[in-house]
Amino acid sequence: MSRSNIAVPEAKEALERFKMEAASEVGVNLKQGYNGDLTSRQAGSVGGQMVKKMIESYEKGLK
């Protein structure tokens, strides 16, 4: 079983685009598919940027 089960399979493509955009913003070069050669710091910066953007989007929705 995959560790990254997506609750809404139709959202997979949008999530990939979102991840690539966040990676680009923090200067991490992601490739399509497996990115196991990333350092923990690089992977964390991509994930952190994704969370930051999600929070900003949520906060904009509150206004």
Secondary structure, DSSP 8 states (H G I E B T S, - for coil): --S---SSGGGHHHHHHHHHHHHHHTT----SS--TTS-HHHHHHHHHHHHHHHHHHHHHHH-
